[in-house]
Amino acid sequence: MMIRKRICPRTFSDLLSMAFVLTIAPLMYWFGLFIVLPGLYGDRNPLYALHFTLGSFIMLNIVSNFTYTVMCDTSTGGRVVPVSTARPADGWWLCAACECLSPPRSWHCNVCDGCILKRDHHCVFTGCCVGYYNHRYFVMFLWYLFLGAAYAFFYGSLFIWSTQPFEFPSSIIKMVFPMATFFFGFDNSSDQFYLLLYVVSAVGTLYTGVLCAYHFSLILRGVVGNESNKKDFTYDMGWRDNIREVFGERWYLTWLLPYIKSRLPHDGVSWHHLCSKKD
């Protein structure tokens, strides 16, 4: 894996988004494993040990896949084949910004300041583009974020509704406007902070669930975001090969941990052989 030369976010919005993820994920981990689950089971219950192990496994995958996504260089730099083999008929194009030929399925990113191999999109939460070599890590990062948020939301629901009495309309206001209670002095207790984290887990479950459904559908159809918008299914090789194109030859193991090596079937540069195979 090639390491990106510049890892820090290049824009203020990327910085804020990344800071939000790096703050809220540990908070939800702490809330779930050190507040919610001990409150439901007690810290000496065998079920707590099981949940602690599972929650730690989810958190490990969130942090690890995030790190791999950010660190992995998926740009065209250092990977472009000699010009003699690059033909416009195969989808090669001249990037005016980079002043060089870029391979098919690559797009220039103004934020990352370079062409990205099989570029899907620029992710503000990781501060980098998602392309051929870090697509697997990004999707798994998203998947485990969804699992973590759903996990926290489910057990948070049991905890919140069993420890906090419902009072109308104050409970409704606390639910819908959790932050307002801090600013206007309505309730600055720890219970209100827990309620805020619970609301974040609910919103996070919905948001990451929609993103997971969208990105997994792109993978199964063998397209990236730009190709999907253009309804270009040139590189759709069937759902099995499409999965291998993102997760590699050991695709059935890559969901466990990002440390598992799974060689990708292609180089992210030459795609004409896929078109000829399909024909």
Secondary structure, 3 states (H helix, E strand, C coil): CCECCCCCCCCHHHHHHHHHHHHHHHHHHHHHHHHHHHHHHCCCCHHHHHHHHHHHHHHHHHHHHHHHHHHECCECCCCCCCHHHCCHHHCCEEECCCCEEECCCCEEECCCCEEECCCCEEECCCCEEECCCCHHHHHHHHHHHHHHHHHHHHHHHHHHHHHCCCCCCHHHHHHHCCCHHHHCCCCCCHHHHHHHHHHHHHHHHHHHHHHHHHHHHHHHHCCCHHHHHCCCCCCCCCHHHHHHHHHCCCCCCCCCCCCCCCCCCCCCCCCHHHHHHHC
